Amino acid sequence: MQELRGYIRYRFRSDDDDIDVLLEGEADWVRGIVSELGLAKVGWAMPMAVDSTSISNSGFASDSSVESGKPRDMGPEPDPSRIPVVRRPIGELNLAAKLVEVGLERPVSPSADELREQLQEIEEPHPAQGPMVKDPMAESWLKELLRIVVRTHGVTAITTETIALAASDFLGDREGLELELFLEGMFRAGKIVKVHGGNNTGWGPSPAWLASGL
């Protein structure tokens, strides 16, 4: 993805794999999400002109935000005299350490063993309900697993192999092709999302499904 700055829009669509990704926000934030999803080498990005009145309650810019002029609210004029001068030898700044200091440590994908231990510590969930549910307990355990992945580890998706190693017996002893077909069915029902990256396929929860009840 090209090195754009400011407020940008990223888009990746694959009709063959039924994938449609749209991200809008500050360039660094968008690049971070794109990298985490393994989409850095695909899709395209473009700058957006956003004014103070065109941001919706959800935080995304409306279509009317793209204008020929600059944003209306640029804030106060910068005062160079108030900018502190920081000098250091070239290459000495440890950016990763600085991010950790302010609580912005990059999420690290959990191992299957970590996820299994955390899954074993929670109470058995109630069976999932609904006309689209084919295996109520397997679906409930999958939701608990992906809830741990997102809310405890801050990761958006894990691979099929990690799911199998962490929770195969929780998911009706599914593994291999049987597990992939189960996950594919959940994806087609709109309950989880599929992320393609390199030679692996990742799976993450749909926010609506994760927040829903039984």
N, C-alpha and C positions, 0 to 999 in steps of 0.2 A: 504493500500500500504506500502510495507516495507520501512524502513528508509534508503534509499540510498543517497549518496552524489555525487557531481560533475555532469557531463553531463549524463542524463539518457533518456531512451525511455519508454513511457507508452503506453500500448495497451489494448483496450477493444473491443470485437466484439460479437455481438449477431445476428446470422442469423435469428432467429425467429422474432426479432423486427426490422431487417434491420438496425442495428447500427454498425458502424465501427469508433472507435475513436483512433487516433494515435497522440501522443504528444512527442516532443523531445526538450530538453533544460535543463537548470540547475535544479537540483532536487527540490529546494524550489519553483521555479516558476511552475514546472510541478505539484507538490503536491497542490499548491494553486488552479490551474485550475481544477484539478481532484476533489478537495473538493467542489469547487463552482458548479461543474456539478453534485454533489451528487454521484460520482462514487468511493468514497474512499474504499468501501468494495468489489469492483469487479475489474476485470482486473489484469494486472501484469506489473511489471516494471523491467528493467534490466539496468545495467551500460553500458556506451558507452565510448570507447577510441576515442577521437577527437583530430586531430592535426590542426595546423593553416592553412593548405592548403585545408582541406576537408570540410570547411563550405561554402555552396552555397550562392548566393546573397540573397536568402530568409531567411538565418539564420539557415537553417536546415542542419544537417550533411548528406553527401552522404553515400551510402553503403560502399564505400571504406574507410570510417573513422574508421571502426572497425578493429583494427589491434592487433597483439599479443604484440607489444611493447608499450611503453608509448608515449604520444604526443611528436612531435618533438620540439615544441616551449613551453617550460615550464616557460619562463620569467626569469628575473634575480634571482640570489640566494637570499634568504631572509636574511635581516640584523637584527638580534634580538635587536641590540642596538637602532634601530629606531622605535621599537614597543613601544608605550606608555603603561605604567603600570596603570591599573584601578582596584581599589579595592573597594568592597562594600559588605555589609552583604548579605549572601545567601538569595535569595528570594526577595530582595529589588528592583531589576530591573523590571520596568513596560514596558514590551516589546511593548504592544499595544500603549502606550503613545509615545514611541520612534518612532514607525512607523508613527504615526500621525505627529510628528515633522518634519519628512523628506518628508512628502507628500505621504505616502504609506498607508493611511487609507483604511481598508478593505471595499469594496463596500457593501452597504446595499440595499437589494431588496426594491424598492419603493412600496408604498401602491397603491391600485386601485384608491383611491381618488386623490392622487398626480398625477398619470398618466392621469387621466381624466382631471384634471385642466390644465395640460400642453398640452394635446391634443386639448383642446378647444381654446387654445391661438394661435394655428398655423392657417395659411390660408388653405382653402380647397384645397387638392391636385388635380392634373389632373387625370382623369380616367386612369387606367393601360391599356396597349395595348398588343396585341399578341395573337397568336392562342390558347394558353393554358389558357387564362384568361376567367373565367366564370362569375365573378362579378367584373367589373372594379373598382368601387368606394370602395367596401369592401376591395379589395386587396391593393388599394392605402392607405387607412386608416390604415390597418394592418401594412404596411411598415412604416408609420409615427410613429405608436405606438412603434414598435420594434426599430426604430431608436432612439427614446427618451430613451428607456430602456438601449440600449447599449452605446450611446454617452453621455447621460446626467448622467446616474446613474452607468455606468460601469459594468452592470450586463449582463450576456450572455443569460439568458432565464427567462421567467415568466410562471406561471401556467395557465391552461385553465380557472380556476375560476377567476384569476386576470384579464385576457383578457376580460372575460364576464362582470365583474363589471366595468371595465374601459372603455370599448368601444363597448358594445353590440349593441347600437343603431347606431354606426358608421359602424358596420359590418352587416347591414341589419337586425337588431334585432335578430341576431343569439345568441343562448345560449344553454346550455345542449348538447344533442346529435347532434343537427344541427351544433353547433359551432365546436364540435369535428370533425365532418365529413368534414367541411370546412377546418379546420387546417390540417387534414390528407391529403386532396387533395393538399394543398399547399406543404406539406412535400413530397408527392410522385412526385410533379413537380420539386423538388429540390430547392424550394424557401425559405423554412424554415427548421430548424433542430429540431429533437425531442430528449428530454433528459428525461430519466427515473430516478427518485429518490424517494425512499420510496413508499408512497401511491399516489404520485402526478406525473403528466407528465408535463414537462416544454417545452416551445417552444421558439426558438430563430431564428434570421434571418441568412440566408446564406450570408456570406460576399459579394459574387458576386452579389446576388440579391439586397442587401442593397445598394451597390455602383452603381447599374445599373440605367439607366434612366427609362422612362415610359415603 
